[in-house]
C-alpha cells in the first residue's frame, strides 16, 4: 500500500493543494471543490497496485469532484472505475443519469467522460480502476450496464470483493498474488457488467461474454508461441472468420492486439526487480519476440524508449 496523502501531518495552509496533487496522481484530471475550504479540510488517500488495475481509497471531509469536457480533452488514460461508497452517502452524475450512492452501494464511473461526484461531511469511497483494454468490453455494453448494476446476479459478490480488498491486499503487496488478485477482480467486474447489460440485449450480451472469454484466454497464454487465430477459434468452438468479425466489432486487429499485449507483458517484466538478472533478449523471447532487433524497434515505437532505457528508468 502507498499512502498518497495524509493531511494529519500537513499544515492547514498546504492541505488543499496537496489534496489536488494526490487526486490527480491517483485518477484523472478534474476540478476539486472542498465543502469548507477555509475550515477543517482533511483527507487520507491510499493506493494499491494490482498489476495493471489498481485500488484507490479516499476518506475525508466533504468534497465535490467535477470532470469537465475540457478535462476530457486534456486527455488521460482510457479507464473506468467501479467504486463502493464505504462511509456516508454521495451523489454521482454522468451521462444524464443522477444517482444517490449510499454506504455499501456500487457506482460505475467512465473516466473518459465528464462526471460529478460529491459527498457532504465525512465520507469515504474506494474504487477499482481498470483500463478499458484490459476489461475487454465494448463502450456500448458498459454504458448499458451502468444504470442497472443491481440487476446483475453477481452484484453482491462484487460489492463484497471491493469492500474487503484493502484488508486482503495489505499482506500481499509486492507479491505475485497481488497481480493475481487484480486479474480475478477484473474477471468479476467483467461478469458484473456483462450480466447487467444482458436485459433486452441477449444476442449482443452473448457475444460480449464470448469476447470476454477470448480476451481472458489470450491474456493468460501470451507467452505461448503457438497462440494464433486457428487455435483461439478452435478453443472457443467458432470459425476463424467469426473470430476476426468479433474482434473487428471491438476495433481490434488480432495480430496487433497480440503484439501490444506481449509488449505490455515484456515491459512489466523488464520493470520487475525480480527479473533484473535476465538478459533483455531472454525477456523478449519469453513474450514471443525471437528477433531481438525487431523487439527493440517495436518496443521503442510503443514506449518511446529502448528496452534497456525502460529497464534502467
C-alpha positions as CSV (number, residue, x, y, z in Angstrom):
1,X,0.0,0.0,0.0
2,X,1.2,3.5,-0.8
3,X,-0.2,6.4,1.3
4,X,-0.6,9.1,-1.2
5,X,-1.8,11.7,1.3
6,X,-2.4,12.1,5.0
7,X,-3.3,15.7,5.8
8,X,-2.8,15.0,9.5
9,X,0.9,15.6,9.0
10,X,0.5,18.8,6.9
11,X,-0.1,22.4,8.0
12,X,-3.7,23.5,7.2
13,X,-2.5,26.0,4.6
14,X,-1.0,23.2,2.5
15,X,-3.8,20.7,2.6
16,X,-5.9,21.9,-0.3
17,X,-3.0,22.0,-2.8
18,X,-1.7,18.6,-1.5
19,X,-5.2,17.0,-1.9
20,X,-5.4,18.2,-5.5
21,X,-2.0,16.9,-6.4
22,X,-2.7,13.5,-4.8
23,X,-6.0,13.2,-6.5
24,X,-4.5,13.9,-9.9
25,X,-1.8,11.3,-9.4
26,X,-4.3,8.6,-8.4
27,X,-7.0,9.3,-11.0
28,X,-7.8,11.6,-13.9
29,X,-7.7,15.4,-14.2
30,X,-10.7,17.0,-12.6
31,X,-11.7,20.1,-10.6
32,X,-11.7,19.6,-6.8
33,X,-14.0,21.7,-4.6
34,X,-13.9,21.4,-0.8
35,X,-17.2,21.7,1.1
36,X,-15.5,24.0,3.7
37,X,-12.2,25.2,2.1
38,X,-11.5,27.6,5.0
39,X,-12.4,25.1,7.6
40,X,-11.2,21.6,8.6
41,X,-10.1,20.1,5.2
42,X,-8.8,16.7,6.0
43,X,-8.2,13.5,4.0
44,X,-6.3,10.3,3.7
45,X,-5.7,8.6,0.3
46,X,-4.3,5.0,0.0
47,X,-3.3,3.3,-3.2
48,X,-2.7,-0.3,-4.1
49,X,-1.2,-1.6,-7.4
50,X,-2.7,-4.9,-8.6
51,X,-0.7,-5.4,-11.8
52,X,-2.4,-3.2,-14.4
53,X,-5.6,-2.3,-12.4
54,X,-5.3,-0.5,-9.0
55,X,-7.4,0.2,-6.0
56,X,-7.7,3.8,-4.7
57,X,-9.3,4.8,-1.4
58,X,-10.2,8.3,-0.4
59,X,-11.6,9.3,3.0
60,X,-12.0,12.8,4.4
61,X,-14.1,15.9,4.6
62,X,-16.8,16.9,2.1
63,X,-15.7,17.3,-1.5
64,X,-17.0,17.7,-5.0
65,X,-15.1,16.3,-8.0
66,X,-16.0,17.7,-11.4
67,X,-14.6,16.3,-14.6
68,X,-15.5,18.7,-17.4
69,X,-15.4,18.4,-21.2
70,X,-12.2,20.5,-21.0
71,X,-10.6,18.0,-18.7
72,X,-11.6,15.2,-21.1
73,X,-9.9,17.0,-24.0
74,X,-6.7,17.3,-21.9
75,X,-6.5,13.5,-22.1
76,X,-5.7,10.8,-19.7
77,X,-5.8,7.0,-19.6
78,X,-8.8,5.2,-21.1
79,X,-10.1,3.8,-17.8
80,X,-13.2,3.2,-15.8
81,X,-13.7,2.9,-12.1
82,X,-16.1,0.7,-10.2
83,X,-16.4,2.3,-6.8
84,X,-18.1,1.4,-3.5
85,X,-19.1,4.1,-1.0
86,X,-17.9,2.9,2.4
87,X,-18.6,5.8,4.7
88,X,-21.6,8.2,4.4
89,X,-23.5,8.9,1.2
90,X,-22.6,10.5,-2.1
91,X,-24.2,12.0,-5.2
92,X,-23.0,10.9,-8.6
93,X,-23.9,12.2,-12.1
94,X,-22.8,11.1,-15.5
95,X,-24.4,10.9,-18.9
96,X,-27.6,12.4,-17.8
97,X,-28.1,9.9,-15.0
98,X,-28.2,11.1,-11.4
99,X,-27.5,8.6,-8.6
100,X,-27.5,8.9,-4.8
101,X,-24.9,6.4,-3.6
102,X,-25.4,5.2,-0.1
103,X,-23.0,3.3,2.1
104,X,-22.4,-0.2,0.7
105,X,-23.5,0.7,-2.9
106,X,-21.6,0.4,-6.2
107,X,-21.3,3.1,-8.8
108,X,-19.6,2.8,-12.3
109,X,-17.6,5.8,-13.4
110,X,-16.4,6.2,-17.0
111,X,-13.2,8.1,-16.5
112,X,-13.1,9.1,-20.2
113,X,-16.2,11.2,-19.9
114,X,-17.4,14.2,-17.8
115,X,-18.9,13.5,-14.4
116,X,-19.6,14.9,-11.0
117,X,-19.3,13.2,-7.6
118,X,-19.7,14.7,-4.2
119,X,-20.3,14.0,-0.6
120,X,-21.0,16.2,2.4
121,X,-19.4,15.9,5.8
122,X,-17.1,12.9,6.5
123,X,-17.1,10.3,3.8
124,X,-15.1,7.6,2.1
125,X,-15.1,5.8,-1.2
126,X,-12.8,3.2,-2.7
127,X,-12.5,2.5,-6.5
128,X,-11.2,-0.4,-8.5
129,X,-9.7,1.4,-11.6
130,X,-9.0,-0.6,-14.8
131,X,-8.1,0.1,-18.4
132,X,-10.8,-0.4,-21.0
133,X,-8.4,-2.5,-23.0
134,X,-7.9,-5.0,-20.1
135,X,-11.6,-5.1,-19.4
136,X,-12.3,-6.2,-22.9
137,X,-15.9,-4.9,-23.2
138,X,-17.4,-2.5,-25.7
139,X,-18.4,1.0,-24.6
140,X,-22.0,0.2,-25.6
141,X,-22.0,-2.7,-23.1
142,X,-20.5,-0.7,-20.3
143,X,-23.0,2.2,-20.8
144,X,-25.9,-0.2,-20.9
145,X,-24.7,-1.8,-17.6
146,X,-24.1,1.4,-15.7
147,X,-27.6,2.3,-14.7
148,X,-28.6,-1.3,-13.8
149,X,-25.7,-2.8,-11.9
150,X,-28.1,-4.1,-9.2
151,X,-29.8,-6.3,-11.8
152,X,-26.7,-8.5,-12.0
153,X,-26.8,-11.7,-10.0
154,X,-23.1,-11.1,-9.1
155,X,-23.7,-7.6,-7.7
156,X,-23.4,-8.7,-4.1
157,X,-20.3,-10.8,-4.8
158,X,-18.5,-7.9,-6.5
159,X,-19.6,-5.5,-3.8
160,X,-18.1,-7.8,-1.1
161,X,-14.9,-8.2,-3.1
162,X,-14.3,-4.4,-3.4
163,X,-15.3,-3.8,0.2
164,X,-12.8,-6.3,1.7
165,X,-9.9,-5.8,-0.8
166,X,-7.9,-3.3,1.3
167,X,-7.7,-5.8,4.2
168,X,-6.8,-8.6,1.8
169,X,-4.1,-6.6,0.0
170,X,-2.1,-5.4,3.0
171,X,-0.1,-8.6,3.4
172,X,0.1,-9.3,-0.3
173,X,1.8,-6.1,-1.6
174,X,4.8,-6.6,-3.8
175,X,4.0,-10.3,-4.4
176,X,2.7,-12.1,-7.4
177,X,-0.5,-12.8,-5.5
178,X,-1.5,-9.1,-5.7
179,X,-1.4,-9.2,-9.5
180,X,-3.4,-12.5,-9.5
181,X,-6.0,-10.8,-7.2
182,X,-6.2,-7.9,-9.7
183,X,-6.8,-10.3,-12.5
184,X,-9.5,-12.2,-10.5
185,X,-11.2,-8.9,-9.6
186,X,-11.1,-7.8,-13.2
187,X,-13.0,-11.0,-14.1
188,X,-15.6,-10.3,-11.5
189,X,-16.1,-6.8,-12.8
190,X,-16.4,-8.1,-16.3
191,X,-19.1,-10.6,-15.2
192,X,-20.9,-7.9,-13.4
193,X,-21.1,-5.5,-16.4
194,X,-21.8,-8.2,-18.9
195,X,-24.7,-9.7,-16.9
196,X,-26.1,-6.2,-16.0
197,X,-26.2,-5.3,-19.7
198,X,-28.0,-8.6,-20.7
199,X,-31.5,-7.4,-20.2
200,X,-33.1,-6.8,-23.6
201,X,-29.9,-7.3,-25.4
202,X,-29.4,-11.1,-25.2
203,X,-27.7,-11.8,-28.5
204,X,-25.3,-8.9,-28.0
205,X,-24.6,-9.9,-24.4
206,X,-23.8,-13.4,-25.5
207,X,-21.3,-12.0,-28.0
208,X,-19.8,-9.9,-25.2
209,X,-19.5,-13.0,-23.0
210,X,-17.7,-14.8,-25.8
211,X,-15.4,-11.9,-26.4
212,X,-14.6,-11.7,-22.6
213,X,-13.7,-15.4,-22.6
214,X,-11.4,-14.9,-25.7
215,X,-9.7,-11.9,-24.1
216,X,-9.1,-13.8,-20.9
217,X,-7.8,-16.8,-22.8
218,X,-5.4,-14.7,-24.9
219,X,-4.1,-12.8,-21.9
220,X,-3.3,-15.9,-19.9
221,X,-1.4,-17.5,-22.8
222,X,0.6,-14.7,-24.3
223,X,3.9,-16.5,-23.7
224,X,2.7,-19.5,-25.7
225,X,4.5,-19.3,-29.1
226,X,1.7,-21.4,-30.7
227,X,-1.0,-18.9,-29.8
228,X,-2.7,-17.9,-33.1
229,X,-6.1,-17.4,-34.7
230,X,-6.7,-21.1,-35.5
231,X,-6.0,-22.2,-32.0
232,X,-8.0,-19.4,-30.4
233,X,-11.0,-20.1,-32.6
234,X,-10.9,-23.9,-32.1
235,X,-10.7,-23.5,-28.3
236,X,-13.9,-21.5,-28.4
237,X,-15.8,-23.6,-31.0
238,X,-16.0,-20.8,-33.5
239,X,-14.6,-20.3,-37.0
240,X,-11.6,-18.1,-37.6
241,X,-13.8,-15.9,-39.8
242,X,-16.2,-15.3,-36.9
243,X,-13.2,-14.7,-34.6
244,X,-12.0,-11.8,-36.8
245,X,-15.5,-10.5,-37.1
246,X,-15.9,-10.4,-33.3
247,X,-12.6,-8.6,-32.8
248,X,-13.4,-6.1,-35.6
249,X,-16.6,-5.2,-33.7
250,X,-14.3,-4.2,-30.9
251,X,-12.0,-2.3,-33.3
252,X,-9.2,-4.8,-32.8
253,X,-6.8,-6.5,-35.1
254,X,-5.8,-9.9,-33.7
255,X,-2.1,-9.6,-34.8
256,X,-1.7,-6.0,-33.4
257,X,-3.6,-6.9,-30.3
258,X,-1.3,-9.8,-29.6
259,X,1.8,-7.7,-30.2
260,X,0.5,-4.9,-27.9
261,X,-0.3,-7.4,-25.1
262,X,3.0,-9.1,-25.4
263,X,4.9,-5.8,-25.4
264,X,3.0,-4.8,-22.2
265,X,4.0,-8.1,-20.6
266,X,7.6,-7.7,-21.6
267,X,7.6,-4.1,-20.2
268,X,6.2,-5.3,-16.9
269,X,8.8,-8.0,-16.6
270,X,11.6,-5.6,-17.6
271,X,10.5,-3.3,-14.8
272,X,10.3,-6.1,-12.2
273,X,13.3,-6.2,-9.9
274,X,13.0,-10.0,-9.7
275,X,13.8,-10.2,-13.4
276,X,16.8,-7.8,-13.5
277,X,19.2,-10.7,-13.9
278,X,17.6,-11.8,-17.2
279,X,19.0,-10.6,-20.5
280,X,16.7,-8.4,-22.5
281,X,16.8,-10.9,-25.3
282,X,15.6,-13.6,-23.0
283,X,12.6,-11.5,-21.8
284,X,11.8,-10.7,-25.5
285,X,11.9,-14.4,-26.4
286,X,9.6,-15.3,-23.4
287,X,7.0,-12.9,-24.8
288,X,7.1,-14.2,-28.4
289,X,9.8,-12.0,-29.9
290,X,12.6,-14.2,-31.3
291,X,14.3,-11.3,-33.1
292,X,15.8,-9.0,-30.5
293,X,16.3,-6.2,-33.0
294,X,12.6,-6.4,-34.1
295,X,11.6,-6.4,-30.4
296,X,13.7,-3.3,-29.7
297,X,12.1,-1.4,-32.7
298,X,8.5,-2.3,-31.7
299,X,9.2,-1.5,-28.0
300,X,10.7,1.9,-28.9
301,X,7.7,2.7,-31.1
302,X,5.2,1.9,-28.3
303,X,7.1,3.3,-25.3
304,X,9.3,6.0,-26.7
305,X,12.5,4.4,-25.4
306,X,14.5,1.3,-25.8
307,X,14.0,-1.8,-23.6
308,X,17.3,-1.0,-21.9
309,X,16.3,2.6,-21.2
310,X,13.0,1.4,-19.9
311,X,14.6,-1.1,-17.5
312,X,17.1,1.5,-16.3
313,X,14.4,4.1,-15.8
